[in-house]
Amino acid sequence: MRRADPGGDVLLVGRRGGIEESLVPNSGLRLETLRVRGIDLGSPMKLPGTALRISRATVQARRILATFKPDVVVGAAGYVSVPVVAAALLQRIPVVLLEQNAHPGRTTRLFAKRARAVAASFAETAALLPGARVVQTGNPVRPEVKALAGAPLHDTCEHVLVMGGSQGARRLNDAVAGSIRELLARYPSVRVTHQCGARDAEWAVPVRAGLPDDLRERYTVAAFFDDIGERIADADLVVMRAGGSSLAETSVLGRPMILVPYPYAGAHQVDNAMPYVEAGAALLIPDEECGAERLRSEIERVVDEPAMWRRMAAASQEAGRPDADDDVVALIHEAAGSR
């Protein structure tokens, strides 16, 4: 937004006490916060308390909007969006919604018909929002990641990156811990980088110390990597969950994937994964089947079949949408101009 309209102003609204209180100001953006916590729209027993919290937060949001006077409000589908989008609609301010998952969440479903547009990451989302204007833009990718697009693969599949998101993934960590010795011993040219998340770091990181010296030097494990974009670009195969942002970044960089969708939250990540699997960009392991042996066998399958590995990379590149941010900004400007 700032690149497209340097004279414009952008305000982010987040949760008081949330991580955005440090991230947003450090990015040079303005931030306002609401006193709001998780909103459960699916439990009848909790509806009275939920309604009260939404009402109070909407009053706060209306004050923020009255002061800032935006031309358009963008809802990013999290629960903080609910009072802000509701306040915008009450004040007849145009709304654009962002939906990064194939199966739209409750917030998107609640407001989709009243929004000027829903910017969707997946084509499949439109069928699930009848009566709404859904435009497939893709999921915006960070500029520092986009800048790495076009980085070549190695001559063979020699670098495997495993990541379970910033919080890690216990299922992936267990599978890696149980398979890393045999995998590295079988393939002397393969190295593995593993982001295990803070919750499992206490036991997952020491796994490396138990490996023989020649294997240990080819296994890098840490709770979190600040340069994950560079690590994806250097990888030849990425093993991960199927979150919208991770899929967008990995496909923009054209990396083959082994996806282990998060099984909870309505199993929405399975819906995220399937377009990539059907396009040939990824292999899928159901969460309940992701043990050490299954994970190792799928990695070995990719390493042992270089023609398939390169086809997966090409399919991943084809699925990437590097211009998603420009397409979303165009929708926002269109909505602002229609006021």
VMD Tcl script that draws the C-alpha trace (Angstrom):
set ca {
  {0.00 0.00 0.00}
  {2.76 2.45 0.88}
  {4.66 1.64 -2.32}
  {1.55 2.07 -4.46}
  {0.41 5.26 -2.72}
  {3.30 6.97 -0.86}
  {1.03 9.85 0.11}
  {-1.58 7.58 1.69}
  {-1.84 6.52 5.30}
  {-2.19 3.01 6.71}
  {-3.37 2.09 10.19}
  {-3.29 -1.43 11.58}
  {-5.67 -2.49 14.33}
  {-4.61 -5.38 16.55}
  {-5.15 -6.98 19.93}
  {-3.96 -5.22 23.04}
  {-1.17 -7.27 24.56}
  {-0.52 -9.15 21.31}
  {2.76 -9.64 19.46}
  {1.71 -6.94 16.98}
  {2.49 -4.32 19.63}
  {6.19 -4.84 18.86}
  {6.09 -6.06 15.25}
  {3.95 -3.31 13.73}
  {5.72 -0.20 15.11}
  {9.08 -1.81 14.25}
  {7.85 -1.97 10.63}
  {7.20 1.76 10.65}
  {3.41 1.39 10.66}
  {0.81 2.97 12.90}
  {-1.02 0.70 15.32}
  {-4.16 0.93 17.41}
  {-5.27 -1.90 19.68}
  {-8.55 -3.28 20.95}
  {-9.34 -5.05 24.20}
  {-10.53 -8.25 22.59}
  {-9.80 -11.94 22.92}
  {-10.83 -15.11 21.13}
  {-14.33 -14.96 19.70}
  {-16.20 -18.27 19.59}
  {-19.01 -17.94 17.07}
  {-19.69 -21.67 17.01}
  {-20.69 -22.39 20.61}
  {-24.29 -21.50 21.56}
  {-23.41 -21.60 25.26}
  {-20.79 -18.92 24.78}
  {-22.81 -16.66 22.50}
  {-24.00 -14.20 25.20}
  {-20.44 -13.54 26.41}
  {-19.16 -13.41 22.85}
  {-21.84 -10.91 21.84}
  {-20.95 -8.67 24.77}
  {-17.23 -8.74 23.93}
  {-17.93 -8.01 20.26}
  {-20.24 -5.14 21.19}
  {-17.67 -3.51 23.47}
  {-14.86 -3.97 20.94}
  {-17.04 -2.58 18.16}
  {-17.59 0.59 20.17}
  {-13.80 0.92 20.51}
  {-13.37 0.26 16.79}
  {-15.94 2.91 15.85}
  {-13.95 5.49 17.84}
  {-10.75 4.49 16.04}
  {-12.41 4.72 12.62}
  {-14.04 8.04 13.45}
  {-10.63 9.48 14.27}
  {-8.66 7.89 11.41}
  {-11.38 8.36 8.76}
  {-10.30 5.55 6.41}
  {-11.42 5.27 2.79}
  {-11.51 1.49 3.09}
  {-11.20 -1.14 5.82}
  {-9.42 -4.45 5.15}
  {-10.35 -7.44 7.28}
  {-7.62 -10.09 7.49}
  {-9.98 -12.81 8.82}
  {-8.67 -13.00 12.39}
  {-11.05 -12.46 15.30}
  {-9.79 -8.89 15.78}
  {-11.30 -8.19 12.35}
  {-14.85 -8.82 13.58}
  {-15.41 -5.60 15.56}
  {-13.41 -3.49 13.09}
  {-15.27 -4.74 10.03}
  {-18.58 -4.49 11.87}
  {-17.82 -0.88 12.79}
  {-16.86 -0.09 9.19}
  {-20.11 -1.50 7.84}
  {-22.11 0.48 10.41}
  {-20.33 3.62 9.22}
  {-20.76 2.70 5.53}
  {-17.03 2.41 4.93}
  {-16.16 -0.02 2.10}
  {-14.71 -3.34 3.26}
  {-12.32 -5.76 1.55}
  {-11.67 -9.15 3.14}
  {-8.49 -11.22 2.84}
  {-8.86 -15.02 3.01}
  {-5.63 -17.02 2.92}
  {-7.21 -20.46 3.37}
  {-9.11 -22.45 0.78}
  {-11.98 -23.00 3.22}
  {-13.04 -19.55 4.46}
  {-13.12 -18.98 8.18}
  {-16.12 -17.81 10.19}
  {-15.16 -14.14 10.01}
  {-15.00 -14.22 6.22}
  {-18.26 -16.15 5.93}
  {-19.95 -13.70 8.29}
  {-19.09 -10.58 6.26}
  {-18.43 -11.83 2.71}
  {-21.75 -10.77 1.16}
  {-21.46 -7.26 2.56}
  {-17.83 -6.74 1.56}
  {-16.94 -5.06 -1.74}
  {-14.67 -8.03 -2.47}
  {-12.99 -11.04 -0.90}
  {-9.36 -11.41 -1.95}
  {-8.87 -15.19 -1.94}
  {-5.70 -17.24 -2.13}
  {-7.49 -20.21 -3.69}
  {-9.89 -20.50 -6.61}
  {-11.87 -23.08 -4.61}
  {-12.95 -20.43 -2.09}
  {-15.48 -18.80 -4.43}
  {-17.81 -21.81 -4.42}
  {-17.96 -21.67 -0.62}
  {-19.05 -18.02 -0.53}
  {-22.21 -17.87 -2.67}
  {-23.48 -14.37 -3.23}
  {-20.12 -12.75 -2.50}
  {-17.67 -11.23 -4.93}
  {-14.57 -13.40 -4.65}
  {-11.39 -12.55 -6.57}
  {-8.48 -14.98 -6.58}
  {-5.47 -12.80 -5.91}
  {-3.25 -15.28 -4.15}
  {-1.72 -14.65 -0.74}
  {0.69 -11.67 -0.55}
  {4.31 -12.68 0.02}
  {6.92 -10.64 1.87}
  {9.15 -8.52 -0.43}
  {12.31 -10.12 0.95}
  {10.97 -13.54 -0.07}
  {9.82 -12.40 -3.52}
  {13.30 -11.05 -4.15}
  {14.64 -14.61 -3.92}
  {12.35 -15.97 -6.65}
  {14.30 -17.65 -9.41}
  {16.97 -19.07 -7.12}
  {17.98 -22.36 -8.78}
  {17.70 -25.79 -7.26}
  {20.86 -27.76 -6.62}
  {21.88 -30.36 -9.18}
  {20.26 -33.06 -7.05}
  {17.80 -33.00 -4.17}
  {20.38 -32.49 -1.46}
  {18.89 -29.98 0.99}
  {15.67 -30.80 2.88}
  {14.01 -28.10 4.97}
  {11.52 -29.14 7.65}
  {9.39 -26.46 9.26}
  {6.24 -26.56 11.35}
  {5.60 -22.83 11.41}
  {6.90 -20.42 14.03}
  {5.42 -22.58 16.81}
  {6.74 -25.84 15.42}
  {4.78 -29.07 14.94}
  {5.13 -31.98 17.36}
  {4.18 -34.56 14.73}
  {6.90 -33.39 12.35}
  {9.46 -33.10 15.13}
  {8.84 -36.64 16.32}
  {9.08 -37.98 12.76}
  {12.34 -36.15 12.09}
  {13.88 -37.27 15.39}
  {13.05 -40.88 14.56}
  {14.30 -40.81 10.98}
  {17.21 -38.37 10.78}
  {20.01 -40.84 11.54}
  {18.94 -43.39 8.92}
  {18.15 -40.73 6.31}
  {21.53 -39.01 6.58}
  {23.40 -42.32 6.74}
  {21.77 -43.54 3.53}
  {22.39 -40.30 1.58}
  {25.88 -38.87 2.24}
  {25.11 -35.79 0.09}
  {21.85 -34.87 1.82}
  {21.62 -32.25 4.54}
  {18.58 -31.35 6.64}
  {17.58 -28.01 8.16}
  {14.88 -28.28 10.81}
  {12.86 -25.49 12.45}
  {11.34 -27.26 15.45}
  {9.59 -24.39 17.26}
  {10.12 -23.17 20.81}
  {7.77 -25.66 22.47}
  {9.80 -28.72 21.44}
  {13.27 -27.18 21.27}
  {14.26 -28.51 24.71}
  {14.22 -32.10 23.46}
  {14.36 -31.68 19.65}
  {17.57 -29.64 19.47}
  {19.63 -32.14 21.55}
  {18.79 -34.89 19.06}
  {21.58 -33.49 16.91}
  {24.15 -34.07 19.65}
  {23.39 -37.79 19.63}
  {24.38 -38.20 15.98}
  {27.84 -39.36 14.84}
  {30.14 -36.51 13.81}
  {29.79 -37.10 10.07}
  {25.99 -36.97 10.30}
  {25.78 -34.14 12.81}
  {27.44 -31.65 10.50}
  {24.66 -32.18 7.93}
  {21.80 -31.59 10.38}
  {20.91 -28.05 11.48}
  {18.11 -27.69 14.02}
  {16.85 -24.63 15.89}
  {13.66 -23.37 17.49}
  {13.30 -20.60 14.93}
  {15.15 -19.11 11.96}
  {14.89 -15.38 11.28}
  {15.95 -15.94 7.66}
  {13.40 -18.62 6.77}
  {12.89 -17.12 3.30}
  {16.55 -17.61 2.47}
  {16.40 -21.15 3.83}
  {13.39 -22.02 1.66}
  {15.22 -20.60 -1.36}
  {18.27 -22.74 -0.57}
  {16.20 -25.90 -0.04}
  {15.45 -28.53 -2.68}
  {12.48 -29.99 -0.80}
  {10.32 -28.45 1.94}
  {8.45 -30.58 4.50}
  {5.82 -28.54 6.31}
  {2.24 -27.99 7.40}
  {-0.13 -26.44 4.86}
  {-0.70 -22.93 6.17}
  {-1.63 -20.32 3.59}
  {1.42 -18.09 4.05}
  {3.91 -20.98 3.98}
  {2.34 -22.40 0.82}
  {2.40 -18.99 -0.86}
  {6.06 -18.36 -0.05}
  {7.25 -21.85 -0.93}
  {5.44 -21.90 -4.27}
  {6.63 -18.41 -5.24}
  {10.13 -19.82 -4.74}
  {9.25 -22.92 -6.76}
  {10.15 -25.53 -4.16}
  {8.69 -29.07 -4.13}
  {6.77 -29.88 -0.97}
  {5.79 -32.72 1.32}
  {2.71 -31.47 3.17}
  {1.44 -32.74 6.52}
  {-1.74 -30.69 7.05}
  {-2.67 -29.61 10.57}
  {-5.54 -31.93 11.50}
  {-7.48 -29.56 13.75}
  {-9.41 -26.30 13.21}
  {-11.82 -28.12 10.91}
  {-8.90 -29.73 9.06}
  {-8.89 -26.67 6.79}
  {-5.25 -27.22 5.89}
  {-6.20 -30.37 3.97}
  {-8.22 -28.10 1.65}
  {-5.17 -25.82 1.36}
  {-2.92 -28.72 0.46}
  {-5.05 -30.44 -2.17}
  {-4.64 -27.92 -5.05}
  {-0.85 -28.27 -4.73}
  {-1.05 -32.06 -4.56}
  {-3.38 -32.20 -7.57}
  {-1.08 -29.86 -9.51}
  {1.87 -32.17 -8.85}
  {3.75 -29.68 -6.68}
  {3.45 -31.63 -3.44}
  {3.07 -35.02 -1.82}
  {0.66 -35.35 1.10}
  {1.05 -37.29 4.34}
  {-2.04 -37.32 6.59}
  {-1.10 -36.17 10.07}
  {-1.99 -39.48 11.70}
  {0.30 -41.33 9.26}
  {3.30 -39.06 9.68}
  {5.63 -41.31 11.65}
  {9.38 -41.60 11.22}
  {9.21 -44.41 8.65}
  {6.54 -42.76 6.47}
  {8.30 -39.40 6.47}
  {11.65 -40.96 5.61}
  {10.15 -43.05 2.81}
  {8.49 -40.01 1.20}
  {11.70 -37.98 1.37}
  {13.61 -40.92 -0.12}
  {11.04 -41.18 -2.90}
  {11.73 -37.60 -3.96}
  {15.50 -37.93 -3.62}
  {15.51 -41.18 -5.61}
  {13.36 -39.87 -8.46}
  {15.07 -36.74 -9.84}
  {12.68 -36.44 -12.80}
  {9.67 -36.38 -10.45}
  {11.47 -33.93 -8.16}
  {12.04 -31.48 -11.01}
  {8.43 -31.85 -12.20}
  {7.27 -31.01 -8.67}
  {9.48 -27.92 -8.66}
  {8.07 -26.75 -11.98}
  {4.50 -27.32 -10.78}
  {5.21 -25.41 -7.57}
  {6.60 -22.47 -9.53}
  {3.53 -22.51 -11.76}
  {1.24 -22.42 -8.71}
  {3.04 -19.44 -7.17}
  {1.48 -15.99 -7.40}
  {4.29 -13.44 -7.00}
  {1.98 -10.52 -7.92}
  {-0.58 -11.25 -5.20}
  {0.26 -8.10 -3.25}
  {-0.30 -5.89 -6.29}
  {-3.61 -7.61 -7.04}
  {-4.82 -7.15 -3.46}
  {-3.80 -3.48 -3.47}
  {-5.70 -2.98 -6.74}
  {-8.86 -4.38 -5.10}
  {-8.40 -2.10 -2.10}
  {-7.98 0.98 -4.30}
  {-11.04 -0.04 -6.32}
  {-13.12 -0.32 -3.16}
  {-11.85 2.99 -1.80}
  {-12.72 4.72 -5.06}
  {-16.25 3.34 -5.03}
  {-17.21 5.07 -1.81}
}
mol new
graphics top color blue
foreach p $ca { graphics top sphere $p radius 0.5 }
foreach p [lrange $ca 0 end-1] q [lrange $ca 1 end] { graphics top cylinder $p $q radius 0.2 }
display resetview
